Amino acid sequence: MKSTDANAPIADKKSIKLEKHGDVRIDDYFWMRLSDEQKKAELKDEQTLNVVDYLNEENTYYEKVSAYTKDFQEVLFQEMKGRIKEDDSSVPYKDNGYYYITSYKTGNQYPIYSRKKDSLEANQEIIFDVNQMAKGFDYYQLGGLNISENNKLVVFATDTISRRQYTLRVKNLETGEIYKDIIENTTGGSVWANDNKTIFYTKKDPVTLRSEKIFRHLLGTSASEDVEVFHEKDETFGTYVTKSKSNKFIIIGSYNTVSSEAQFLDADNPTGNFNMLQPRVRDLEYSVAHYENDFYLLTNKDSATNFKLMKTPINSSGKENWIDVIPHRKDTLLEDFSIFKDYLILEERNNGLNKIRIKRWDNKEDYYLPFDEETYSVGVYANPEFDTDIIRYSYNSMTTPASVIDFNLTNKSKDIKKEQEVLGGKFQKENYVSKRIWANTRDGKKVAISLVYHKDTKLNNETPLMQYAYGSYGYTISDGFSTTRLSLLDRGFVFALTHVRGGQYLGREWYDDGKMLQKKNTFTDFIDCSKYLIENNYTSSEHLYAMGGSAGGLLMGVIVNMNPELYNGVIAAVPFVDVITTMLDESIPLTTGEYDEWGNPNIKEYYDYIKSYSPYDQISAASYPNMLVTTGYFDSQVQYWEPAKWVAKLRDLKTDNNLLFLNTNMDAGHGGASGRFDALKETAKEYTFFLALENKLNN
């Protein structure tokens, strides 16, 4: 971007000494941390005023320096918006006698939820028009829609701050009345008992936001009268409540990174006592579904690293009674399963690729659905019906827009219910190339890199390439299609999705080898892939860009400390960069529940290891790439002060004249803007940063 006379903000230093295990750290910017009460107090104390002033100064600085790109940002936004079918609706799915539809109208930011009884030709019932509900709010999120068994009532959840603390309400779908029942500070999820008047839900700790208590609510009563049915007292665990697909059982689950536990209750007897399925055991994970007289369990029992499927009788469900249904396989990760009346559907991952396996309960058939592309993403979804011979799945790849497909299990025919439309008249699948390459890493592992680019893009040391990764929590980013990404590809960029350790792309061991005391493998994998791309003439350091968000933002923070010379520009979105301080503070959301992801720094071995890579602690007087750092003031997952402190310290120590921006959305949280068009504007802003560095604002 062009130079300007605008001066970068210089944050005040107010040194505080932090000591642990005899190690002393000096934090000059600890003062930037505000409590939730201070944020809600609307600038009534000096510290709050100083923090908000600093964030606004950074926003103003960014606006001034990037002012000349505003017109181009609008061009990109309109281009991205122009590819979207604004007047659009989802493929209807049937549940308990009704077809449910989510639709958007031209010009509207938010969806409309509706349904039709028995037939798609029936009259449409509007359940919610979120555009009307969101009026007057800077942020609005509707979720947790849960229809009662008699189809007359719906529980819904709203968040107007973006802190993922949802308020539950109940609407009568026959009269339109919204009942007086108000339940605050929940996860947003809920479960109806079969009596159509009892609701189970999860409450959060108001400070840490840990999901800690399950309550039972009787329709028409005050939330103050709700009965606590379970309290998860272990601060390293969270809890949730759900219902079996069979509608026979209400299930309370408890979980941390490496262990899980489930209790169950007959859904016809909501005031009864929950029965323990299997008490928690360290390193034993399982999730549960119900079919006939058994519970089916996706579990890692008996060292099943890649998980297996087991079953156990309902009345004798302890792990000593579990038997194999689908045994463990060393080369195949069992990711999920779905139960139907006559079929068991398995979602597997082998050599990085999704697979859908169809198996009849009578064992007369057992086969995989065929997929032809070298790299793709497929998943089973929206199949609430139990007695059906049709399963629905989604399919897309880096060059193939998303499709929703119904597969007939009886005659093996496919019915493509919908293909994502890419408007604007320019997109043709054959104009883009997608492939998968494998990079060697310093410890001998091979890491997959999924590439996509326009067929006219020449691959050489002048090719701009944007490398993306996440690499934490076992979360695998699949090789999917993006309409917004076309704005980069059509301007000569290559997009490279790097499947680093910390995800489960190559199975559970790929995750285990990228967390705790192996976490640095995530970072070195990304760097080694960057070097591979440069050495093999896909790009050069002058044209290599990197991007990651949240835990992927941590990845960005580490790579710019370790090898800043490899990248011309980096975007770190809502980045987790003050790792050691956050993981030592049990009052911060997510901390205690993540000791098995990052390690507990109250133990010196983990303290030393985390500190050795924590981006905020490892900043040095060095030359850093051009950087755009984004955050949300109300972020509950990565608090805004982490990126704010990080940027302030970088400004103080870095030796280069490269760009460094901190852009804070003062109205949003971890997920960014809530409206579909506002979200596009944020993407346009990010892409403009890279394109401006490449001097491609006129393309």
C-alpha positions in Angstrom: 0.0 0.0 0.0 1.1 3.6 -0.5 2.9 5.6 2.1 1.1 8.3 4.0 1.8 11.0 6.5 -0.6 9.3 8.9 1.3 8.4 12.1 0.9 5.0 13.6 -0.5 5.0 17.1 2.0 4.4 19.9 0.4 2.7 22.9 1.3 3.8 26.4 3.5 1.5 28.4 2.5 0.6 31.9 4.8 -2.2 33.0 3.6 -5.1 35.1 5.7 -7.9 36.4 4.3 -11.4 35.8 6.1 -14.3 37.6 5.7 -18.0 37.4 8.0 -20.9 38.2 10.7 -18.3 39.1 10.5 -16.8 35.6 9.7 -13.1 35.3 8.0 -11.6 32.3 7.4 -7.8 31.9 4.2 -7.0 30.2 4.0 -3.3 29.1 0.5 -3.6 27.7 -1.4 -5.7 30.3 -3.5 -2.6 31.0 -5.4 -3.1 27.8 -7.4 -5.9 29.3 -11.0 -4.9 30.3 -13.5 -6.9 32.2 -17.0 -7.6 30.7 -18.4 -5.2 33.3 -16.1 -2.4 32.1 -17.1 -3.0 28.4 -20.8 -2.9 29.4 -20.3 0.2 31.5 -19.9 2.3 28.3 -16.8 4.3 29.0 -17.4 5.3 32.6 -13.8 4.7 33.9 -10.4 6.0 32.8 -9.0 2.6 31.8 -12.0 1.8 29.6 -11.7 5.2 28.0 -8.0 4.7 27.3 -8.5 1.2 25.8 -11.3 2.3 23.5 -9.4 5.4 22.5 -6.4 3.2 21.5 -8.5 0.8 19.5 -10.2 3.6 17.8 -6.8 5.3 17.0 -5.7 2.0 15.4 -8.9 1.9 13.4 -8.4 5.5 12.3 -4.8 4.8 11.3 -5.9 1.8 9.2 -8.6 3.9 7.6 -6.2 6.7 6.7 -3.4 4.5 5.3 -5.8 2.3 3.3 -8.1 5.1 2.2 -6.9 4.9 -1.4 -8.1 1.2 -1.5 -11.7 2.0 -0.5 -13.0 2.2 -4.0 -11.4 -1.1 -4.8 -12.8 -2.7 -1.7 -16.2 -1.7 -2.9 -15.4 -3.2 -6.3 -14.5 -6.5 -4.7 -17.5 -6.4 -2.5 -19.9 -5.9 -5.4 -18.0 -8.5 -7.4 -18.4 -11.1 -4.5 -22.0 -10.1 -3.9 -22.7 -10.4 -7.6 -21.8 -14.1 -7.6 -24.3 -14.8 -4.9 -27.9 -15.7 -5.8 -29.5 -13.2 -3.4 -33.0 -14.6 -3.8 -32.2 -18.1 -2.8 -33.4 -21.0 -0.6 -32.1 -24.2 0.8 -33.2 -27.7 -0.3 -36.2 -28.5 1.9 -35.7 -31.3 4.4 -38.5 -33.3 6.0 -38.8 -33.8 9.7 -41.9 -35.1 11.6 -44.3 -34.4 8.8 -43.0 -30.9 7.8 -40.7 -29.7 5.1 -38.3 -27.0 6.5 -36.8 -24.3 4.3 -34.2 -21.5 4.9 -34.4 -18.7 2.3 -32.9 -15.3 1.5 -34.6 -12.4 -0.3 -32.8 -9.9 -2.5 -31.2 -7.2 -0.5 -31.7 -8.9 2.9 -28.8 -9.7 5.2 -30.5 -12.4 7.2 -32.4 -15.6 6.5 -36.1 -16.4 6.7 -37.1 -19.8 8.2 -40.3 -21.4 7.1 -42.0 -24.8 6.7 -44.7 -26.6 4.8 -46.9 -29.4 6.1 -46.8 -32.8 4.4 -46.2 -31.5 0.9 -44.0 -28.9 -0.8 -47.2 -27.7 -2.5 -48.7 -26.7 0.8 -48.9 -23.2 2.1 -45.8 -21.7 3.6 -45.6 -21.0 7.3 -43.1 -18.3 8.2 -41.4 -19.4 11.5 -38.9 -16.5 11.7 -37.9 -13.6 9.5 -34.6 -12.7 11.0 -34.4 -9.4 9.0 -37.3 -8.1 11.1 -35.9 -9.4 14.3 -32.4 -7.9 13.7 -33.7 -4.3 13.2 -32.0 -1.9 15.5 -29.1 -4.3 16.3 -25.5 -3.9 15.1 -25.1 -7.7 15.6 -27.8 -10.3 15.6 -27.6 -14.0 15.6 -30.6 -16.4 15.7 -29.9 -20.1 16.4 -30.9 -23.2 18.2 -34.3 -23.6 16.5 -35.9 -26.6 18.1 -39.5 -27.8 17.3 -41.6 -29.6 19.8 -42.8 -33.1 19.1 -46.4 -31.9 18.5 -45.0 -29.4 15.9 -46.8 -26.5 17.7 -43.9 -24.8 19.6 -40.4 -23.7 18.8 -37.5 -22.8 21.1 -35.2 -20.2 19.6 -31.9 -18.6 20.8 -30.7 -15.0 20.2 -27.3 -13.3 20.7 -27.1 -9.6 20.1 -23.6 -9.0 21.4 -21.6 -11.8 19.7 -20.3 -13.3 22.9 -22.1 -16.6 22.4 -24.3 -16.1 25.4 -27.7 -16.9 24.0 -31.2 -16.1 25.4 -33.8 -18.8 24.9 -37.4 -17.9 24.1 -40.5 -20.0 23.0 -42.8 -19.2 20.2 -46.3 -20.7 19.5 -46.3 -21.6 15.8 -50.1 -21.7 15.7 -50.8 -18.2 17.2 -47.4 -16.5 16.6 -47.3 -15.6 20.3 -43.9 -15.4 21.9 -44.2 -16.7 25.5 -42.9 -14.8 28.5 -40.4 -17.6 29.3 -37.0 -16.0 29.1 -33.8 -18.0 29.9 -30.5 -16.1 29.7 -26.8 -17.0 29.5 -27.2 -20.4 27.6 -25.3 -22.2 24.9 -28.3 -21.7 22.6 -29.1 -25.3 22.4 -32.2 -27.0 23.9 -34.1 -30.3 24.0 -37.8 -30.9 24.2 -39.0 -33.8 26.3 -41.8 -35.8 24.6 -44.5 -34.1 26.7 -44.2 -30.9 24.7 -43.9 -28.8 27.8 -40.5 -29.7 29.3 -37.3 -28.2 28.0 -33.7 -29.1 28.9 -30.9 -26.6 28.3 -27.3 -25.7 29.2 -26.2 -22.7 31.2 -22.8 -21.1 31.1 -20.5 -19.8 33.8 -21.1 -16.1 33.5 -17.4 -15.3 33.7 -15.5 -18.2 32.0 -18.4 -19.0 29.7 -17.8 -22.7 30.4 -20.9 -24.8 29.7 -21.4 -26.1 33.2 -25.0 -26.8 34.2 -28.0 -28.6 32.7 -31.5 -27.3 33.7 -35.0 -28.5 33.3 -37.6 -25.8 32.4 -41.4 -26.2 32.5 -43.2 -24.1 29.9 -45.0 -21.2 31.4 -42.9 -20.9 34.6 -40.2 -18.5 35.5 -36.6 -19.5 34.8 -35.9 -18.9 38.5 -37.9 -22.0 39.2 -35.9 -24.2 36.8 -34.5 -27.4 38.2 -30.8 -28.1 38.0 -30.4 -31.7 36.8 -26.6 -31.8 36.4 -23.6 -29.7 37.4 -20.3 -30.4 35.7 -18.0 -29.4 38.5 -14.7 -30.4 36.8 -13.4 -27.1 35.4 -11.6 -28.9 32.6 -14.9 -30.3 31.3 -17.9 -28.8 29.5 -21.4 -30.2 29.3 -24.3 -30.3 26.8 -27.7 -31.9 26.4 -29.1 -33.5 23.3 -31.7 -36.0 22.1 -31.3 -39.2 20.3 -32.4 -39.3 16.6 -34.9 -42.0 17.7 -36.5 -39.4 20.1 -36.4 -42.1 22.8 -33.7 -40.6 25.0 -32.4 -37.3 26.3 -28.7 -37.4 26.7 -26.4 -35.3 28.8 -22.8 -35.3 27.6 -19.6 -34.2 29.4 -16.4 -33.7 27.5 -12.9 -32.3 27.5 -10.2 -32.7 24.9 -9.4 -36.4 25.7 -12.3 -37.8 27.7 -16.1 -37.9 27.5 -19.1 -39.2 29.5 -22.8 -39.6 28.8 -26.0 -40.0 30.9 -29.4 -40.9 29.5 -33.1 -40.4 30.4 -36.3 -41.8 28.9 -37.7 -38.8 27.0 -41.2 -39.8 28.1 -40.2 -39.3 31.7 -38.6 -35.9 31.9 -38.6 -35.7 35.7 -36.9 -39.0 36.1 -33.3 -39.6 37.0 -30.5 -39.8 34.4 -28.6 -43.1 34.1 -24.9 -43.2 33.6 -23.9 -44.9 30.3 -20.2 -45.1 31.0 -18.4 -43.0 33.7 -15.5 -40.8 32.4 -12.1 -42.5 32.1 -9.0 -40.5 31.2 -8.3 -40.8 27.4 -11.6 -42.7 26.7 -13.8 -40.8 24.3 -17.2 -41.8 23.0 -20.3 -40.3 21.4 -23.6 -42.1 21.5 -26.6 -42.9 19.2 -29.6 -45.1 19.8 -31.0 -48.0 17.6 -33.5 -50.6 18.8 -32.2 -52.2 22.0 -28.7 -50.8 21.9 -26.6 -47.7 22.1 -24.0 -47.3 19.3 -20.7 -45.6 20.2 -18.1 -43.9 18.2 -15.1 -44.5 20.5 -11.3 -44.8 20.8 -11.7 -47.6 23.4 -8.9 -50.2 23.5 -6.3 -47.9 21.9 -8.5 -47.3 18.8 -6.6 -44.2 17.8 -8.6 -43.7 14.6 -11.9 -44.6 16.4 -14.2 -47.5 15.8 -17.9 -48.2 16.2 -19.2 -50.3 19.0 -22.6 -51.1 20.5 -23.9 -52.0 24.0 -27.3 -53.0 25.4 -29.2 -50.1 26.9 -29.7 -51.9 30.2 -26.1 -52.9 30.6 -24.1 -50.2 29.0 -20.8 -50.1 30.9 -17.7 -50.4 28.7 -17.1 -54.0 29.7 -20.2 -54.8 27.6 -19.2 -52.9 24.5 -18.7 -55.0 21.4 -17.2 -54.1 18.0 -19.5 -53.2 15.1 -16.9 -51.5 12.8 -13.4 -52.4 14.1 -10.5 -50.0 14.3 -8.3 -49.5 11.2 -4.9 -47.9 11.3 -5.2 -46.2 7.9 -8.8 -44.9 8.2 -10.3 -42.3 10.6 -13.9 -43.0 11.4 -15.3 -39.4 11.7 -19.0 -39.9 12.1 -21.9 -42.3 11.6 -25.7 -42.0 10.9 -28.3 -44.6 11.8 -31.3 -45.4 9.6 -33.9 -48.1 9.9 -32.2 -50.4 7.4 -28.8 -48.8 6.9 -25.7 -47.7 8.8 -23.9 -44.8 7.1 -20.2 -44.2 8.0 -18.2 -41.1 7.3 -14.5 -42.0 7.0 -11.3 -40.3 6.0 -8.4 -42.1 4.3 -5.2 -40.5 3.0 -6.9 -37.1 3.7 -10.0 -37.7 1.6 -13.6 -38.0 2.8 -15.5 -41.2 2.1 -19.1 -42.2 2.6 -19.7 -45.9 3.3 -23.1 -47.6 3.0 -23.8 -50.7 5.0 -27.1 -52.6 5.4 -27.9 -53.9 8.9 -28.6 -57.3 7.4 -25.0 -57.2 5.8 -26.4 -57.8 2.3 -24.6 -54.6 1.1 -21.4 -52.8 2.1 -19.9 -50.2 -0.4 -18.5 -46.7 -0.8 -20.0 -43.9 -2.8 -17.6 -43.1 -5.7 -16.0 -39.7 -6.1 -13.7 -38.9 -9.0 -11.8 -35.7 -8.2 -8.3 -35.7 -6.8 -9.4 -33.6 -3.8 -12.9 -32.8 -2.6 -15.1 -32.4 0.4 -18.2 -34.6 1.1 -20.4 -35.0 4.1 -23.8 -36.5 5.2 -26.2 -33.9 6.6 -29.9 -33.0 7.2 -31.2 -36.5 7.5 -33.6 -36.3 10.5 -35.9 -39.0 9.1 -35.2 -42.5 10.5 -37.4 -44.7 8.3 -36.2 -43.7 4.8 -34.3 -45.2 1.9 -32.8 -41.9 0.9 -29.7 -40.2 2.4 -28.7 -36.6 1.7 -25.1 -35.5 1.4 -23.2 -32.4 0.2 -20.3 -32.4 -2.3 -17.9 -29.8 -3.5 -14.3 -29.3 -4.4 -11.9 -26.4 -4.9 -13.2 -26.1 -8.5 -16.7 -27.5 -8.1 -19.5 -25.5 -6.5 -21.5 -27.2 -3.7 -24.2 -29.6 -4.5 -26.9 -31.2 -2.4 -27.5 -34.7 -3.5 -30.1 -37.3 -2.5 -28.9 -40.9 -2.9 -31.4 -43.6 -3.2 -30.2 -46.6 -1.2 -32.6 -49.0 -2.9 -31.7 -48.4 -6.6 -28.5 -46.5 -6.1 -29.7 -43.5 -8.1 -28.6 -39.9 -7.5 -30.8 -36.9 -7.5 -29.0 -33.6 -7.5 -31.4 -31.4 -5.6 -29.4 -28.2 -5.9 -26.2 -27.0 -7.3 -24.7 -23.7 -6.0 -25.2 -21.1 -8.6 -22.2 -18.7 -9.3 -23.7 -15.7 -10.9 -22.0 -13.0 -12.8 -21.5 -15.0 -16.0 -17.8 -15.4 -15.7 -17.3 -18.7 -13.7 -16.6 -21.8 -15.6 -15.3 -24.8 -13.7 -12.9 -25.8 -16.5 -11.1 -22.5 -16.2 -9.6 -23.5 -12.8 -7.0 -26.1 -11.9 -7.0 -28.0 -8.6 -4.4 -30.5 -7.4 -2.7 -31.9 -4.3 1.0 -31.9 -3.7 3.0 -33.3 -0.8 5.8 -31.3 0.9 8.7 -32.9 2.8 9.1 -31.6 6.4 12.2 -31.4 8.6 11.3 -34.5 10.5 10.5 -36.6 7.5 6.7 -36.3 7.4 4.9 -35.4 4.2 2.3 -32.7 4.4 -0.5 -32.3 1.8 -1.0 -28.9 0.2 -4.2 -28.5 -1.8 -3.8 -25.9 -4.6 -6.3 -24.1 -6.8 -5.6 -21.4 -9.4 -6.8 -20.1 -12.7 -5.6 -22.1 -15.7 -4.0 -19.0 -17.2 -1.9 -18.4 -14.1 1.8 -19.2 -14.8 3.5 -20.8 -11.8 6.9 -19.2 -11.2 8.7 -17.1 -8.8 6.5 -14.0 -9.6 3.3 -15.8 -8.9 1.4 -14.4 -5.9 0.3 -17.3 -3.6 -1.8 -17.2 -0.5 -1.1 -20.0 2.0 -3.8 -20.8 4.5 -4.0 -23.2 7.5 -5.6 -23.8 10.9 -4.0 -26.8 12.6 -5.5 -27.2 16.0 -8.2 -29.1 18.0 -8.2 -31.9 15.4 -10.2 -29.7 13.1 -9.8 -30.6 9.5 -10.4 -27.9 6.9 -11.6 -29.8 3.8 -10.9 -28.8 0.2 -14.1 -26.9 -0.6 -15.3 -24.3 -3.0 -15.5 -20.6 -2.4 -17.2 -17.9 -4.5 -15.3 -15.1 -2.8 -11.9 -16.8 -3.4 -12.5 -16.4 -7.2 -11.7 -12.7 -6.7 -8.1 -13.8 -5.8 -7.8 -16.6 -8.4 -9.1 -14.4 -11.2 -6.3 -11.8 -10.4 -3.5 -14.4 -10.7 -3.3 -15.7 -7.1 -2.8 -19.3 -6.2 -4.6 -20.5 -3.1 -2.8 -23.1 -1.0 -4.6 -24.9 1.8 -1.9 -26.5 4.0 -3.0 -29.6 6.0 -0.5 -29.2 8.8 -0.4 -31.4 11.9 -2.9 -30.4 14.6 -5.8 -31.3 12.3 -6.9 -34.8 11.5 -6.3 -34.8 7.8 -4.2 -37.9 8.0 -6.0 -39.4 11.0 -6.0 -39.0 14.8 -2.2 -39.4 15.1 -1.9 -36.3 12.8 -3.7 -34.4 15.5 -1.8 -35.9 18.4 1.5 -35.0 16.8 0.4 -31.3 16.6 -0.7 -30.5 20.1 0.7 -30.3 23.7 4.5 -30.8 23.7 4.3 -31.5 19.9 2.6 -28.2 19.1 5.6 -26.8 17.3 5.1 -29.4 14.5 2.1 -27.3 13.4 4.3 -24.3 12.9 7.3 -26.0 11.3 5.0 -27.9 9.0 3.6 -24.6 7.7 7.1 -23.1 7.3 8.4 -26.2 5.6 5.5 -26.1 3.2 6.2 -22.4 2.5 9.8 -23.3 1.7 8.7 -26.1 -0.5 6.5 -23.8 -2.5 9.3 -21.4 -3.0 12.0 -24.0 -3.8 9.7 -25.6 -6.3 9.0 -22.4 -8.1 5.3 -22.0 -7.2 6.1 -18.5 -5.9 8.8 -16.6 -4.0 9.1 -14.9 -0.7 8.4 -11.5 -2.4 5.0 -12.9 -3.5 4.1 -15.4 -0.7 1.3 -14.5 1.7 -0.1 -16.3 4.7 -3.4 -16.2 6.5 -5.0 -17.9 9.5 -7.6 -17.1 12.1 -8.1 -17.9 15.8 -5.7 -20.8 16.5 -4.7 -20.3 12.9 -3.9 -16.7 14.0 -1.5 -18.2 16.6 0.1 -20.0 13.7 0.6 -16.7 11.9 2.1 -15.2 15.0 4.6 -18.0 15.3 5.7 -18.0 11.7 6.4 -14.3 11.6 8.7 -14.7 14.6 10.4 -17.8 13.3 10.8 -17.0 9.6 9.5 -13.5 8.8 11.7 -13.4 5.7 9.5 -16.0 3.9 6.4 -13.8 3.6 5.5 -10.5 2.0 2.2 -10.1 3.8 0.3 -11.9 6.6 -3.3 -11.6 7.9 -3.9 -12.8 11.4 -7.6 -12.9 12.1 -8.8 -12.9 15.8 -5.4 -14.4 16.6 -4.6 -16.3 19.8 -1.2 -14.8 20.4 -0.7 -14.2 24.2 -0.8 -17.9 24.9 1.1 -18.2 28.2 -0.8 -15.3 29.9 -4.2 -16.6 28.8 -3.5 -20.2 29.7 -2.5 -19.1 33.2 -5.7 -17.2 33.7 -8.5 -19.5 34.7 -11.1 -16.7 34.6 -10.8 -16.3 30.8 -13.2 -18.3 28.7 -11.9 -21.6 27.3 -8.7 -21.7 29.5 -9.3 -24.7 31.8 -11.0 -26.8 29.1 -8.0 -26.5 26.9 -5.2 -27.8 29.1 -5.2 -31.0 27.1 -4.8 -29.0 23.8 -1.9 -26.7 24.8 -0.8 -28.0 28.1 -1.2 -26.5 31.6 1.4 -23.8 32.2 1.0 -24.2 35.9 3.2 -27.2 35.3 6.7 -25.9 34.5 7.4 -28.3 31.6 4.4 -26.9 29.8 5.1 -23.3 30.8 8.5 -23.4 29.3 7.3 -25.1 26.1 4.4 -22.7 25.6 6.5 -19.6 26.3 9.1 -20.8 23.8 6.5 -20.3 20.9 4.0 -17.8 22.4 4.0 -15.0 19.7 3.6 -12.2 22.2 6.5 -13.4 24.3 8.8 -14.1 21.4 8.6 -10.8 19.5 12.1 -9.5 18.8 13.8 -6.5 17.3 13.5 -7.9 13.8 12.1 -7.1 10.4 8.5 -8.4 10.1 6.2 -8.8 7.0 3.4 -6.5 6.1 0.6 -7.4 8.5 -3.1 -6.9 9.0 -4.5 -8.0 12.3 -8.2 -8.2 12.9 -10.2 -8.7 16.1 -13.7 -8.2 17.6 -14.2 -6.1 20.7 -16.8 -8.6 22.2 -14.8 -11.7 21.2 -15.3 -14.4 23.9 -12.9 -16.9 22.4 -9.8 -14.8 21.8 -10.2 -11.6 23.8 -9.5 -8.4 21.8 -6.6 -7.5 24.1 -4.4 -10.3 22.8 -4.1 -8.9 19.2 -4.1 -5.4 20.6 -1.2 -6.0 22.9 0.6 -8.0 20.2 0.4 -5.1 17.7 1.5 -2.6 20.3 4.6 -4.6 21.1 5.3 -5.3 17.5 5.2 -1.5 16.7 7.6 -0.9 19.6 10.2 -3.5 18.6 10.1 -4.2 14.8 12.9 -2.7 12.8 11.2 -2.5 9.4 8.9 0.1 7.7 6.4 -2.5 6.6 2.7 -2.0 7.2 1.2 -3.1 10.5 -2.6 -2.6 11.0 -4.9 -3.5 13.8 -8.5 -3.3 12.7 -11.1 -3.9 15.5 -14.8 -4.5 14.8 -16.3 -2.6 17.8 -19.7 -4.3 17.3 -18.8 -8.0 16.8 -17.0 -11.0 18.4 -15.1 -14.0 17.2 -17.1 -14.8 14.1 -17.1 -11.2 12.8 -20.1 -9.5 11.3 -23.5 -11.3 11.5 -25.1 -10.2 8.2 -24.2 -12.1 5.0 -23.2 -8.8 3.2 -21.3 -7.4 6.1 -19.3 -10.6 6.2 -18.4 -10.1 2.5 -17.2 -6.6 3.2 -14.8 -8.0 5.7 -13.5 -10.5 3.2 -13.1 -7.8 0.6 -11.1 -5.8 3.1 -8.7 -8.8 3.7 -8.3 -9.6 0.0 -7.6 -5.9 -0.8 -4.7 -6.0 1.7 -3.0 -8.8 -0.3 -3.9 -7.4 -3.7 -2.6 -3.9 -2.8 0.7 -5.4 -1.8 0.8 -7.0 -5.2 -0.2 -3.7 -6.9 -3.2 -5.4 -8.4 -5.9 -2.9 -7.5 -6.5 -2.1 -11.2 -7.0 -5.7 -12.3 
